[in-house]
Amino acid sequence: MSIPSIGQMLMVISEKQPPYIPTAYPVYRGSGVYTNLFYNMSATYPTELYKDEILIALVGQYSGAISSTPPTGWNHIYNTYDSLWGRGLFWKRATGNESGLVSFNTPSAKSATAGIMYRFSGCATSGVPFDISNTTTISSNFNSFFTVPATTTTLSNNLVTLFINAFPNNSNAVTGIDEYSVNSNIIPVGKANFVCADNLKITAGTVPTDDIYYANWYRGTAIVLNLKP
């Protein structure tokens, strides 16, 4: 067994350590500030952030598609556009030194843009730390609810996580989320309603279908990721 050098030991000591006890499963740890800027589709890094935490950013813009090419250091998960609201989902493994805004601008960036970033600990420390379970997209005006399909995990200690990115016609929050615990539900300030909710499966199993209510959306997408330990 090799003995670490003094430099290596000092590096470990100086590295910012999280204040929480590590878990055997992924845990939601908070978010950055909801960002609603003109012509700058951005998301704000959480003020508290530690090495190997997983960051997931939801971004949207009015009347313009979002590029699947992510900013440096980020990875693309999903994007869609249906002539009114462009939606995107991206992820990054944190170094622990990130701060400020990261821009997801595209050449078609519009006047109404929004973004938010969520952080998770306890995820797999190598490779892609999640599986995409399902996506549900609403592309018609003024529907009243949609159904998130059931999600089945084959491994234990998975955090089944629901992300909603919607373009509303009012200031009503998403309601009726019964199968997930809501971590964050942003009531529209400009033109985006973002939701992050999860269901921890300590043993492999199924999260049932969930009928989720929304009042007067124009467009919306729900994406379910299975975050892996």
C-alpha positions in Angstrom: 0.0 0.0 0.0 1.4 3.4 -1.0 1.7 6.2 1.5 0.2 9.5 0.3 2.7 12.4 0.0 2.4 15.5 2.2 1.1 17.4 -0.8 -1.7 14.9 -1.3 -2.6 14.9 2.4 -2.7 18.7 2.4 -4.9 18.7 -0.7 -7.4 16.4 1.0 -7.4 18.5 4.2 -7.9 21.8 2.2 -10.7 20.4 0.0 -14.1 21.8 1.1 -15.9 19.1 2.9 -19.8 18.8 3.0 -21.5 19.4 6.3 -23.8 16.4 5.9 -23.1 12.7 6.6 -22.7 10.7 3.3 -25.7 8.5 2.4 -26.0 5.2 0.6 -28.6 6.9 -1.7 -29.0 10.2 -3.6 -30.4 13.1 -1.7 -31.8 16.5 -2.9 -29.8 19.3 -1.3 -31.3 22.5 -2.7 -31.2 24.8 -5.7 -29.8 27.9 -7.1 -32.0 31.1 -7.4 -34.7 31.1 -10.0 -33.3 33.1 -12.9 -35.6 35.1 -15.2 -33.6 37.3 -17.5 -34.0 39.1 -20.9 -32.1 37.5 -23.8 -29.9 35.5 -21.4 -31.1 31.9 -20.8 -29.2 31.2 -17.6 -29.2 29.2 -14.4 -27.6 30.2 -11.1 -25.2 27.9 -9.3 -26.3 27.1 -5.7 -24.3 29.1 -3.2 -23.5 25.8 -1.3 -21.9 23.2 -3.5 -19.4 20.3 -3.0 -17.3 18.1 -5.1 -19.1 15.3 -6.9 -22.5 16.6 -6.2 -24.8 16.3 -9.3 -26.2 19.5 -10.8 -29.3 19.4 -13.0 -30.5 22.5 -14.8 -33.9 23.2 -16.2 -34.0 26.0 -18.8 -36.7 27.4 -21.1 -37.3 30.2 -23.6 -40.3 31.6 -25.3 -40.7 31.1 -29.1 -37.3 29.5 -29.7 -35.6 26.1 -29.7 -32.8 25.2 -27.2 -29.6 23.8 -28.6 -28.6 20.3 -27.5 -25.0 21.5 -27.3 -24.4 22.3 -23.6 -22.1 24.9 -22.1 -18.5 23.7 -21.3 -18.5 21.1 -18.6 -22.2 20.3 -18.9 -24.0 17.4 -20.5 -27.3 17.3 -22.5 -30.2 15.2 -21.2 -33.2 16.4 -23.1 -34.7 19.2 -25.1 -37.8 19.9 -27.1 -39.6 22.7 -28.9 -43.1 23.0 -30.2 -43.4 26.4 -31.7 -44.0 28.2 -28.4 -41.8 27.1 -25.5 -38.3 25.6 -25.8 -37.4 23.3 -22.9 -34.0 21.9 -22.0 -32.5 19.7 -19.3 -28.8 19.4 -18.6 -26.5 17.9 -16.0 -23.0 18.4 -14.5 -20.8 16.7 -12.0 -19.7 19.5 -9.6 -16.1 20.4 -8.9 -17.2 22.3 -5.8 -15.8 25.6 -7.2 -18.6 26.7 -9.4 -20.4 30.0 -8.7 -22.5 32.7 -10.5 -24.5 32.2 -13.6 -24.0 29.7 -16.4 -25.5 30.7 -19.8 -27.4 28.2 -22.0 -28.0 30.8 -24.7 -28.6 29.8 -28.3 -28.6 31.9 -31.4 -32.4 32.2 -31.1 -32.5 33.3 -27.5 -35.7 35.2 -26.9 -36.8 38.0 -24.5 -38.6 35.5 -22.2 -36.1 33.1 -20.7 -35.8 31.2 -17.4 -33.7 28.7 -15.6 -33.0 26.9 -12.3 -30.4 24.5 -11.1 -30.8 21.7 -8.5 -28.1 19.9 -6.6 -28.0 16.2 -5.4 -25.5 14.3 -3.2 -24.9 10.6 -2.9 -25.1 9.9 -6.6 -22.8 7.6 -8.5 -19.3 9.1 -8.6 -18.5 8.0 -12.2 -20.3 7.7 -15.4 -23.8 8.9 -16.0 -25.5 9.0 -12.5 -29.0 8.4 -13.7 -31.3 6.6 -16.1 -34.0 8.4 -18.1 -37.2 6.7 -17.1 -39.8 8.6 -19.2 -40.8 11.9 -20.6 -44.3 13.3 -21.0 -44.9 16.4 -23.1 -48.0 18.6 -23.4 -48.1 20.4 -26.7 -51.6 21.8 -26.7 -53.2 24.8 -25.0 -55.2 24.8 -21.8 -55.2 21.2 -20.8 -56.1 20.6 -17.1 -53.9 17.6 -16.2 -51.5 15.1 -17.5 -50.3 11.7 -16.3 -46.8 10.8 -15.4 -46.3 7.1 -16.3 -45.3 4.6 -13.6 -41.6 4.2 -13.1 -40.0 0.9 -12.0 -36.5 0.6 -10.6 -34.5 -2.6 -10.8 -31.9 -1.5 -8.2 -32.2 -0.4 -4.6 -31.4 3.1 -3.3 -32.6 4.9 -6.4 -34.0 8.4 -6.1 -36.8 8.6 -8.7 -36.9 12.3 -9.5 -39.5 14.2 -11.4 -38.7 17.5 -13.2 -41.4 19.7 -14.7 -40.7 22.5 -17.2 -43.9 24.4 -18.2 -45.0 27.5 -19.9 -48.2 28.8 -18.2 -50.8 31.3 -19.0 -51.1 32.5 -15.4 -49.5 32.4 -12.0 -50.8 29.1 -10.8 -48.4 26.5 -9.4 -48.5 22.8 -10.4 -50.6 20.8 -7.9 -51.8 17.2 -7.4 -48.3 15.6 -7.2 -49.1 12.6 -5.0 -46.5 10.0 -5.7 -43.5 12.3 -5.2 -42.3 14.6 -2.4 -42.1 18.1 -3.8 -38.7 19.8 -3.2 -39.2 23.0 -5.2 -42.3 24.4 -7.0 -41.6 27.7 -8.6 -44.8 29.7 -9.3 -44.3 31.6 -12.5 -42.8 35.1 -12.2 -42.2 35.4 -15.9 -42.9 32.6 -18.2 -41.8 29.3 -16.6 -43.1 26.9 -14.0 -40.3 24.6 -12.7 -40.9 21.7 -10.4 -38.5 19.2 -8.8 -39.9 16.3 -6.8 -38.7 12.8 -5.8 -39.5 9.4 -4.5 -36.7 7.4 -2.8 -36.9 3.7 -3.5 -34.7 2.0 -0.8 -35.7 -1.3 -2.3 -36.4 -1.9 -6.0 -40.0 -1.2 -6.9 -42.5 1.0 -8.7 -43.6 4.6 -8.4 -47.3 4.5 -9.5 -48.7 6.7 -12.2 -49.4 10.3 -11.1 -52.1 12.6 -12.4 -50.8 16.1 -12.1 -53.0 19.2 -12.3 -52.0 22.4 -14.0 -54.2 25.4 -14.7 -54.0 26.9 -18.2 -50.6 25.8 -19.5 -49.6 26.5 -23.0 -46.9 23.8 -23.1 -45.1 21.6 -20.7 -42.8 18.6 -20.2 -42.3 16.2 -17.3 -39.1 14.2 -17.2 -38.4 11.4 -14.7 -34.8 10.4 -14.0 -33.7 7.5 -11.8 -30.7 8.9 -9.9 -28.3 6.1 -9.0 -26.0 5.7 -5.9 
